[in-house]
Amino acid sequence: MKKSNKAAADFQAYYELFKSILKNEKESESPFEEVDDKYLRIDFVHYGSPKYQNGGWVQMNARTYIQPVGSEKKYYMVGTNNMPIAPDKHCYKCKGDILIYSLFFPKLPSDVTHIDIIENKRLKNAFNLYNVSLETIQNTIIPVLI
Protein backbone atom coordinates (compact mmCIF):
# COMPACT_ATOMS: atom_id res chain seq x y z
CA MET A 1 0.00 0.00 0.00
CA LYS A 2 1.35 3.45 -0.88
CA LYS A 3 2.19 5.78 1.99
CA SER A 4 -0.57 8.28 1.02
CA ASN A 5 -3.17 5.48 0.77
CA LYS A 6 -2.15 4.13 4.17
CA ALA A 7 -2.41 7.59 5.71
CA ALA A 8 -5.85 8.04 4.16
CA ALA A 9 -6.96 4.62 5.44
CA ASP A 10 -5.58 5.36 8.92
CA PHE A 11 -7.34 8.72 8.94
CA GLN A 12 -10.65 7.14 7.86
CA ALA A 13 -10.36 4.47 10.56
CA TYR A 14 -9.72 7.09 13.27
CA TYR A 15 -12.50 9.27 11.89
CA GLU A 16 -14.98 6.37 12.17
CA LEU A 17 -13.77 5.63 15.70
CA PHE A 18 -14.13 9.30 16.65
CA LYS A 19 -17.68 9.43 15.27
CA SER A 20 -18.65 6.28 17.17
CA ILE A 21 -17.27 7.72 20.42
CA LEU A 22 -19.28 10.91 19.93
CA LYS A 23 -22.39 8.88 19.08
CA ASN A 24 -22.00 6.83 22.26
CA GLU A 25 -21.51 10.00 24.32
CA LYS A 26 -24.75 11.44 22.93
CA GLU A 27 -26.68 8.24 23.73
CA SER A 28 -25.57 8.38 27.37
CA GLU A 29 -26.37 10.90 30.06
CA SER A 30 -23.23 12.81 29.10
CA PRO A 31 -22.70 16.45 30.11
CA PHE A 32 -21.72 17.01 26.46
CA GLU A 33 -25.21 16.13 25.14
CA GLU A 34 -26.16 19.68 24.24
CA VAL A 35 -22.70 20.98 23.39
CA ASP A 36 -23.46 21.28 19.64
CA ASP A 37 -26.46 23.50 20.42
CA LYS A 38 -24.43 25.90 22.55
CA TYR A 39 -20.97 25.89 20.98
CA LEU A 40 -19.14 25.52 17.72
CA ARG A 41 -17.11 22.30 17.99
CA ILE A 42 -14.22 21.89 15.56
CA ASP A 43 -12.65 18.43 15.32
CA PHE A 44 -9.01 17.87 14.37
CA VAL A 45 -6.51 15.08 13.90
CA HIS A 46 -2.82 15.76 14.57
CA TYR A 47 0.08 13.42 13.92
CA GLY A 48 3.30 13.00 15.91
CA SER A 49 6.06 14.74 13.97
CA PRO A 50 8.48 12.65 11.88
CA LYS A 51 11.18 15.19 12.88
CA TYR A 52 11.41 13.71 16.39
CA GLN A 53 12.11 10.11 17.36
CA ASN A 54 9.19 10.04 19.80
CA GLY A 55 6.88 12.23 17.67
CA GLY A 56 7.32 15.35 19.79
CA TRP A 57 4.51 17.05 21.67
CA VAL A 58 1.54 19.34 21.11
CA GLN A 59 -0.49 21.85 23.15
CA MET A 60 -2.97 24.66 22.56
CA ASN A 61 -2.72 28.28 23.66
CA ALA A 62 -5.58 29.31 25.97
CA ARG A 63 -6.08 32.49 23.91
CA THR A 64 -6.84 30.62 20.67
CA TYR A 65 -9.74 32.22 18.79
CA ILE A 66 -11.79 32.04 15.63
CA GLN A 67 -12.61 35.04 13.52
CA PRO A 68 -15.13 35.32 10.70
CA VAL A 69 -13.27 36.08 7.47
CA GLY A 70 -13.44 39.84 6.82
CA SER A 71 -14.40 40.68 10.41
CA GLU A 72 -12.43 42.04 13.36
CA LYS A 73 -14.65 40.18 15.88
CA LYS A 74 -12.82 37.42 17.77
CA TYR A 75 -14.51 34.44 19.44
CA TYR A 76 -12.15 32.96 22.03
CA MET A 77 -11.89 29.25 22.71
CA VAL A 78 -14.01 28.16 25.66
CA GLY A 79 -12.74 24.59 26.00
CA THR A 80 -11.07 21.54 24.50
CA ASN A 81 -11.58 17.81 24.44
CA ASN A 82 -8.38 15.72 24.39
CA MET A 83 -6.05 18.71 23.78
CA PRO A 84 -3.98 20.10 26.67
CA ILE A 85 -3.86 23.84 27.24
CA ALA A 86 -0.35 25.34 27.59
CA PRO A 87 1.74 24.89 29.68
CA ASP A 88 0.43 21.28 29.73
CA LYS A 89 1.47 19.12 26.75
CA HIS A 90 0.43 15.94 25.00
CA CYS A 91 3.60 13.92 24.39
CA TYR A 92 3.48 11.47 21.51
CA LYS A 93 4.84 7.96 21.97
CA CYS A 94 6.19 7.64 18.42
CA LYS A 95 6.39 9.28 15.00
CA GLY A 96 3.00 9.28 13.28
CA ASP A 97 1.09 8.70 16.54
CA ILE A 98 -2.39 10.18 16.16
CA LEU A 99 -4.25 12.60 18.43
CA ILE A 100 -7.90 13.38 17.70
CA TYR A 101 -9.21 16.40 19.58
CA SER A 102 -11.90 19.08 19.59
CA LEU A 103 -11.83 22.80 20.24
CA PHE A 104 -14.97 24.60 21.41
CA PHE A 105 -15.91 28.21 20.63
CA PRO A 106 -19.03 30.34 21.09
CA LYS A 107 -21.68 29.84 18.41
CA LEU A 108 -21.25 32.15 15.43
CA PRO A 109 -23.88 34.29 13.70
CA SER A 110 -25.80 32.28 11.09
CA ASP A 111 -24.48 34.36 8.18
CA VAL A 112 -20.81 33.37 8.79
CA THR A 113 -19.54 30.93 6.14
CA HIS A 114 -15.72 31.04 6.57
CA ILE A 115 -13.44 31.57 9.55
CA ASP A 116 -9.80 31.89 10.50
CA ILE A 117 -8.64 29.68 13.39
CA ILE A 118 -5.79 31.46 15.19
CA GLU A 119 -3.58 30.23 18.01
CA ASN A 120 -0.98 32.99 17.76
CA LYS A 121 -0.17 35.17 14.72
CA ARG A 122 3.26 36.08 16.10
CA LEU A 123 4.73 32.58 16.50
CA LYS A 124 6.19 30.75 13.50
CA ASN A 125 5.05 27.27 14.61
CA ALA A 126 1.64 28.32 15.92
CA PHE A 127 -1.53 26.59 14.82
CA ASN A 128 -3.18 29.03 12.41
CA LEU A 129 -5.64 28.07 9.66
CA TYR A 130 -7.14 30.64 7.33
CA ASN A 131 -10.37 30.81 5.33
CA VAL A 132 -11.82 27.55 6.65
CA SER A 133 -15.33 26.75 5.43
CA LEU A 134 -17.91 26.10 8.14
CA GLU A 135 -19.30 23.41 5.83
CA THR A 136 -15.92 21.65 6.07
CA ILE A 137 -16.01 21.96 9.87
CA GLN A 138 -19.45 20.38 10.03
CA ASN A 139 -18.60 17.46 7.76
CA THR A 140 -15.08 16.32 8.60
CA ILE A 141 -12.19 16.21 11.00
CA ILE A 142 -9.54 18.72 9.96
CA PRO A 143 -6.05 17.20 9.58
CA VAL A 144 -3.35 19.40 11.11
CA LEU A 145 0.03 19.06 9.47
CA ILE A 146 2.51 21.39 11.15
ZIFEN-V211535 format. One line per field, one symbol per residue. ss: DSSP state (A for helix, B for strand, O for the rest). phi: phi as a letter, one per 20 degrees, with the letter a starting at -180 (. if undefined). A space follows every 10 residues. Layout:
# ZIFEN-V211535
ss = ???
phi = ???
This chain:
# ZIFEN-V211535
ss = OOAAAAAAAA AAAAAAAAAA AAAAAAAOOO OOOOAAAABB BBBBBBBOOO OOOOOOBBOB OOOOBBBBOO OOOOBBBBBB BOOOBOOOOB BOOOOOOBBB BBBBBBOOOO OOOBBBBBOO OOOOOOOBBB BBBAAAAAAO OBBBOO
phi = .fgfffffff fffffffgff fffffffeef fegdfffdce dddcccdgff fdgennbbbc ffefbdbggn defddfgdrc cmcfegefce efebgmgdcd bcddcggegf efdccddcea feegefeccd leffffffdb eefddd
